[in-house]
């Protein structure tokens, strides 16, 4: 059977539980504060997000382009064929823009590093 604890017995357990949670929090936050500054951490996070966005956008673009091509090849309605062609153009242009953003930022970043523009 479980014994009901008195207040004198519960206080030390509560205290050590709080101490253990605080130590665990401090230890888990140590890698966050190990970064040199907030901008390098922000840069790493943005690179990770951009990489995942490119992966998802490529899959979505290929799927949407396949549907547009199927509609273009199968449909007998000229209006649907024209709309599928325009959607295909939009998909390709958007995918190219998303993929070149990373290249542009990587090319421009050394010029503006440190807040000083040096062409």
N, CA, C and O of each residue as an XYZ file, in Angstrom:
476
protein
N       0.831     -1.179      0.000
C       0.000      0.000      0.000
C       0.875      1.242      0.000
O       2.000      1.242      0.498
N       0.329      2.280     -0.565
C       1.057      3.527     -0.606
C       0.848      4.297      0.690
O      -0.258      4.396      1.221
N       1.966      4.837      1.173
C       1.931      5.602      2.406
C       1.735      7.062      2.058
O       2.408      7.585      1.170
N       0.822      7.725      2.749
C       0.600      9.139      2.508
C       1.697      9.914      3.227
O       1.905      9.755      4.430
N       2.398     10.758      2.463
C       3.531     11.491      3.013
C       3.058     12.760      3.711
O       2.093     13.403      3.297
N       3.763     13.094      4.771
C       3.458     14.342      5.475
C       4.162     15.494      4.784
O       4.960     15.291      3.868
N       3.863     16.695      5.227
C       4.462     17.883      4.628
C       5.969     17.899      4.838
O       6.705     18.316      3.944
N       6.444     17.457      5.993
C       7.888     17.415      6.276
C       8.596     16.433      5.354
O       9.760     16.641      5.015
N       7.934     15.397      4.954
C       8.531     14.421      4.053
C       8.427     14.859      2.586
O       9.271     14.487      1.770
N       7.401     15.644      2.248
C       7.215     16.092      0.864
C       8.120     17.260      0.489
O       8.548     17.347     -0.662
N       8.418     18.145      1.405
C       9.229     19.328      1.100
C      10.621     18.990      0.589
O      11.035     19.565     -0.418
N      11.378     18.081      1.230
C      12.696     17.757      0.678
C      12.618     17.125     -0.723
O      13.458     17.412     -1.576
N      11.640     16.287     -0.956
C      11.478     15.680     -2.282
C      11.171     16.753     -3.329
O      11.723     16.734     -4.429
N      10.287     17.683     -2.976
C       9.956     18.767     -3.881
C      11.180     19.631     -4.156
O      11.425     20.016     -5.299
N      11.944     19.934     -3.123
C      13.154     20.749     -3.280
C      14.147     20.080     -4.231
O      14.650     20.731     -5.147
N      14.432     18.812     -4.034
C      15.403     18.124     -4.874
C      14.880     17.910     -6.288
O      15.665     17.841     -7.234
N      13.577     17.804     -6.440
C      12.997     17.729     -7.781
C      13.219     19.035     -8.532
O      13.572     19.024     -9.711
N      13.013     20.161     -7.849
C      13.237     21.471     -8.464
C      14.717     21.657     -8.802
O      15.046     22.167     -9.872
N      15.609     21.250     -7.899
C      17.052     21.368     -8.145
C      17.449     20.530     -9.363
O      18.196     21.003    -10.220
N      16.964     19.308     -9.446
C      17.294     18.434    -10.581
C      16.761     19.015    -11.893
O      17.450     18.968    -12.912
N      15.540     19.564    -11.878
C      14.981     20.162    -13.090
C      15.795     21.390    -13.502
O      16.026     21.600    -14.693
N      16.226     22.193    -12.545
C      17.043     23.364    -12.847
C      18.386     22.985    -13.447
O      18.836     23.604    -14.411
N      19.029     21.968    -12.881
C      20.316     21.506    -13.413
C      20.141     20.945    -14.826
O      20.962     21.204    -15.705
N      19.078     20.183    -15.039
C      18.821     19.641    -16.376
C      18.583     20.769    -17.380
O      19.041     20.692    -18.520
N      17.873     21.810    -16.962
C      17.627     22.951    -17.838
C      18.931     23.666    -18.174
O      19.167     24.011    -19.332
N      19.772     23.890    -17.182
C      21.052     24.583    -17.409
C      21.948     23.769    -18.335
O      22.582     24.327    -19.231
N      22.005     22.468    -18.129
C      22.848     21.614    -18.970
C      22.310     21.578    -20.406
O      23.090     21.573    -21.358
N      20.990     21.553    -20.564
C      20.437     21.510    -21.922
C      20.575     22.845    -22.640
O      20.578     22.869    -23.871
N      20.688     23.948    -21.922
C      20.837     25.262    -22.548
C      22.294     25.593    -22.866
O      22.547     26.548    -23.601
N      23.230     24.862    -22.355
C      24.645     25.155    -22.559
C      25.051     25.173    -24.030
O      25.799     26.071    -24.416
N      24.608     24.239    -24.880
C      24.996     24.319    -26.293
C      24.434     25.554    -26.999
O      25.037     26.039    -27.956
N      23.304     26.063    -26.548
C      22.721     27.247    -27.176
C      23.602     28.455    -26.930
O      23.810     29.264    -27.834
N      24.120     28.588    -25.725
C      24.933     29.740    -25.383
C      26.387     29.577    -25.812
O      27.180     30.503    -25.642
N      26.753     28.426    -26.363
C      28.130     28.198    -26.790
C      28.433     28.872    -28.127
O      29.601     29.032    -28.481
N      27.400     29.270    -28.875
C      27.615     29.919    -30.168
C      28.299     31.270    -29.963
O      28.143     31.905    -28.920
N      29.047     31.691    -30.959
C      29.789     32.940    -30.835
C      28.864     34.142    -30.738
O      29.069     35.002    -29.882
N      27.860     34.224    -31.586
C      26.904     35.314    -31.506
C      25.572     34.874    -32.092
O      25.451     33.784    -32.651
N      24.589     35.731    -31.956
C      23.241     35.383    -32.401
C      23.154     35.304    -33.921
O      22.335     34.554    -34.453
N      23.993     36.072    -34.630
C      23.899     36.101    -36.086
C      24.420     34.828    -36.724
O      23.890     34.388    -37.745
N      25.448     34.230    -36.144
C      25.923     32.958    -36.699
C      24.890     31.856    -36.458
O      24.688     30.993    -37.312
N      24.240     31.886    -35.297
C      23.183     30.917    -35.029
C      22.013     31.133    -35.982
O      21.462     30.175    -36.525
N      21.635     32.395    -36.183
C      20.548     32.721    -37.111
C      20.886     32.270    -38.530
O      20.024     31.758    -39.245
N      22.128     32.459    -38.931
C      22.556     32.055    -40.265
C      22.448     30.545    -40.446
O      21.999     30.073    -41.491
N      22.855     29.796    -39.440
C      22.762     28.330    -39.523
C      21.308     27.878    -39.591
O      20.972     26.969    -40.351
N      20.441     28.512    -38.794
C      19.025     28.145    -38.804
C      18.407     28.451    -40.169
O      17.642     27.646    -40.699
N      18.736     29.608    -40.736
C      18.179     29.973    -42.037
C      18.682     29.046    -43.144
O      17.930     28.716    -44.061
N      19.936     28.628    -43.067
C      20.458     27.673    -44.057
C      19.718     26.350    -43.970
O      19.414     25.729    -44.989
N      19.428     25.923    -42.745
C      18.707     24.668    -42.555
C      17.281     24.779    -43.098
O      16.802     23.880    -43.790
N      16.607     25.885    -42.780
C      15.238     26.090    -43.262
C      15.214     26.171    -44.791
O      14.338     25.589    -45.431
N      16.175     26.892    -45.373
C      16.220     27.019    -46.830
C      16.468     25.661    -47.492
O      15.871     25.354    -48.524
N      17.343     24.853    -46.904
C      17.599     23.526    -47.457
C      16.361     22.649    -47.438
O      16.086     21.932    -48.400
N      15.611     22.705    -46.339
C      14.383     21.917    -46.259
C      13.319     22.463    -47.214
O      12.563     21.693    -47.807
N      13.258     23.799    -47.366
C      12.312     24.398    -48.290
C      12.604     23.969    -49.723
O      11.681     23.698    -50.490
N      13.885     23.907    -50.089
C      14.231     23.468    -51.446
C      13.829     22.023    -51.690
O      13.346     21.677    -52.768
N      14.031     21.186    -50.684
C      13.646     19.786    -50.842
C      12.149     19.627    -51.049
O      11.712     18.887    -51.929
N      11.370     20.322    -50.239
C       9.916     20.241    -50.358
C       9.449     20.890    -51.660
O       8.579     20.348    -52.342
N      10.020     22.045    -52.011
C       9.572     22.741    -53.221
C       9.866     21.931    -54.475
O       9.096     21.973    -55.434
N      10.959     21.201    -54.478
C      11.275     20.372    -55.644
C      10.247     19.254    -55.803
O       9.791     18.978    -56.912
N       9.890     18.623    -54.709
C       8.893     17.547    -54.771
C       7.542     18.089    -55.221
O       6.873     17.491    -56.063
N       7.148     19.229    -54.651
C       5.857     19.828    -55.028
C       5.880     20.274    -56.483
O       4.898     20.082    -57.201
N       6.982     20.864    -56.930
C       7.078     21.333    -58.314
C       6.997     20.177    -59.300
O       6.312     20.274    -60.318
N       7.681     19.106    -59.009
C       7.645     17.946    -59.909
C       6.242     17.350    -59.960
O       5.760     16.984    -61.032
N       5.583     17.252    -58.800
C       4.230     16.698    -58.773
C       3.252     17.586    -59.539
O       2.462     17.097    -60.347
N       3.312     18.903    -59.278
C       2.399     19.818    -59.966
C       2.692     19.867    -61.464
O       1.767     19.944    -62.273
N       3.957     19.822    -61.836
C       4.306     19.826    -63.256
C       3.821     18.544    -63.934
O       3.390     18.577    -65.087
N       3.887     17.437    -63.235
C       3.389     16.184    -63.819
C       1.888     16.254    -64.046
O       1.391     15.791    -65.073
N       1.167     16.828    -63.096
C      -0.291     16.966    -63.271
C      -0.591     17.902    -64.437
O      -1.468     17.617    -65.252
N       0.138     19.028    -64.519
C      -0.087     19.968    -65.617
C       0.229     19.324    -66.967
O      -0.492     19.542    -67.942
N       1.284     18.546    -67.027
C       1.613     17.865    -68.288
C       0.564     16.823    -68.658
O       0.214     16.679    -69.829
N       0.064     16.098    -67.663
C      -0.999     15.117    -67.944
C      -2.253     15.810    -68.469
O      -2.864     15.345    -69.431
N      -2.636     16.922    -67.840
C      -3.811     17.660    -68.311
C      -3.570     18.168    -69.721
O      -4.473     18.141    -70.557
N      -2.376     18.623    -69.985
C      -2.036     19.159    -71.307
C      -2.092     18.057    -72.373
O      -2.548     18.299    -73.491
N      -1.635     16.864    -72.034
C      -1.612     15.785    -73.026
C      -2.966     15.103    -73.191
O      -3.307     14.686    -74.298
N      -3.736     14.981    -72.133
C      -4.964     14.185    -72.189
C      -6.185     15.008    -72.579
O      -7.085     14.500    -73.248
N      -6.225     16.265    -72.170
C      -7.431     17.068    -72.336
C      -7.727     17.366    -73.805
O      -6.830     17.571    -74.622
N      -9.031     17.379    -74.100
C      -9.471     17.732    -75.450
C      -9.933     19.187    -75.494
O     -10.168     19.741    -76.568
N     -10.061     19.794    -74.328
C     -10.513     21.172    -74.229
C      -9.306     22.101    -74.390
O      -8.342     21.996    -73.633
N      -9.353     22.998    -75.360
C      -8.215     23.880    -75.635
C      -7.964     24.846    -74.487
O      -6.821     25.209    -74.213
N      -9.026     25.258    -73.823
C      -8.857     26.172    -72.689
C      -8.090     25.489    -71.556
O      -7.220     26.109    -70.944
N      -8.393     24.241    -71.274
C      -7.681     23.499    -70.224
C      -6.219     23.299    -70.602
O      -5.340     23.360    -69.743
N      -5.957     23.063    -71.880
C      -4.579     22.901    -72.345
C      -3.805     24.200    -72.171
O      -2.652     24.184    -71.741
N      -4.434     25.327    -72.502
C      -3.772     26.629    -72.347
C      -3.501     26.942    -70.877
O      -2.430     27.446    -70.539
N      -4.463     26.648    -70.004
C      -4.268     26.881    -68.566
C      -3.179     25.978    -68.005
O      -2.384     26.415    -67.172
N      -3.132     24.725    -68.448
C      -2.089     23.814    -67.977
C      -0.718     24.292    -68.433
O       0.261     24.177    -67.697
N      -0.650     24.830    -69.652
C       0.621     25.360    -70.153
C       1.066     26.567    -69.339
O       2.245     26.689    -69.006
N       0.136     27.460    -69.016
C       0.505     28.628    -68.207
C       0.910     28.210    -66.798
O       1.842     28.780    -66.230
N       0.225     27.227    -66.229
C       0.622     26.729    -64.897
C       2.002     26.086    -64.952
O       2.792     26.239    -64.020
N       2.297     25.380    -66.015
C       3.612     24.760    -66.158
C       4.707     25.821    -66.217
O       5.771     25.653    -65.621
N       4.448     26.907    -66.931
C       5.421     28.000    -66.985
C       5.619     28.621    -65.607
O       6.752     28.893    -65.208
N       4.529     28.849    -64.875
C       4.631     29.421    -63.523
C       5.413     28.512    -62.585
O       6.227     28.983    -61.791
N       5.170     27.232    -62.675
C       5.864     26.273    -61.812
C       7.356     26.303    -62.083
O       8.161     26.345    -61.152
N       7.727     26.280    -63.352
C       9.149     26.272    -63.712
C       9.828     27.570    -63.271
O      10.928     27.532    -62.719
N       9.189     28.712    -63.507
C       9.785     29.996    -63.125
C       9.941     30.084    -61.602
O      10.989     30.510    -61.117
N       8.929     29.693    -60.856
C       9.002     29.730    -59.392
C      10.087     28.802    -58.870
O      10.824     29.168    -57.954
N      10.195     27.619    -59.434
C      11.220     26.674    -58.987
C      12.619     27.224    -59.279
O      13.521     27.091    -58.452
N      12.802     27.832    -60.436
C      14.111     28.423    -60.767
C      14.443     29.563    -59.810
O      15.583     29.671    -59.358
N      13.475     30.408    -59.495
C      13.714     31.522    -58.569
C      14.095     31.005    -57.189
O      15.046     31.503    -56.586
N      13.372     30.019    -56.681
C      13.698     29.464    -55.356
C      15.095     28.848    -55.328
O      15.807     28.973    -54.332
N      15.485     28.194    -56.400
C      16.806     27.564    -56.419
C      17.937     28.565    -56.598
O      19.050     28.321    -56.131
N      17.679     29.681    -57.261
C      18.751     30.661    -57.450
C      18.899     31.607    -56.267
O      19.919     32.289    -56.167
N      17.922     31.673    -55.369
C      18.050     32.537    -54.189
C      19.270     32.166    -53.350
O      20.010     33.044    -52.907
N      19.477     30.890    -53.137
C      20.640     30.445    -52.362
C      21.946     30.842    -53.019
O      22.886     31.254    -52.341
N      22.009     30.720    -54.324
C      23.227     31.111    -55.050
C      23.470     32.611    -54.936
O      24.603     33.044    -54.728
N      22.411     33.403    -55.072
C      22.551     34.858    -54.985
C      23.035     35.267    -53.605
O      23.951     36.082    -53.489
N      22.442     34.719    -52.566
C      22.846     35.060    -51.201
C      24.282     34.621    -50.944
O      25.044     35.362    -50.324
N      24.664     33.447    -51.400
C      26.042     32.978    -51.201
C      27.037     33.857    -51.953
O      28.169     34.029    -51.502
N      26.632     34.412    -53.091
C      27.513     35.264    -53.881
C      27.622     36.669    -53.285
O      28.697     37.268    -53.306
N      26.517     37.195    -52.754
C      26.502     38.559    -52.221
C      27.006     38.628    -50.784
O      27.540     39.661    -50.378
N      26.855     37.581    -50.015
C      27.193     37.608    -48.589
C      28.631     38.054    -48.308
O      28.821     38.859    -47.397
N      29.650     37.588    -49.025
C      31.004     38.068    -48.727
C      31.181     39.574    -48.945
O      32.025     40.196    -48.299
N      30.394     40.162    -49.848
C      30.516     41.602    -50.101
C      30.013     42.428    -48.927
O      30.592     43.463    -48.598
N      28.939     41.974    -48.297
C      28.311     42.779    -47.258
C      28.620     42.286    -45.853
O      27.986     42.728    -44.895
N      29.556     41.403    -45.713
C      29.892     40.841    -44.410
C      30.464     41.922    -43.495
O      31.320     42.706    -43.903
N      29.986     41.953    -42.272
C      30.473     42.928    -41.304
C      29.882     44.309    -41.474
O      30.353     45.257    -40.847
N      28.852     44.451    -42.313
C      28.210     45.733    -42.511
C      28.960     46.677    -43.421
O      28.568     47.836    -43.561
N      30.022     46.215    -44.040
C      30.813     47.064    -44.930
C      30.681     46.525    -46.356
O      31.011     45.369    -46.621
N      30.202     47.357    -47.260
C      30.089     46.960    -48.666
C      31.425     47.208    -49.359
O      31.882     48.346    -49.472
N      32.043     46.120    -49.821
C      33.317     46.234    -50.523
C      33.236     45.449    -51.822
O      33.419     44.232    -51.817
N      32.960     46.131    -52.945
C      32.806     45.408    -54.218
C      34.122     44.854    -54.724
O      34.160     44.222    -55.780
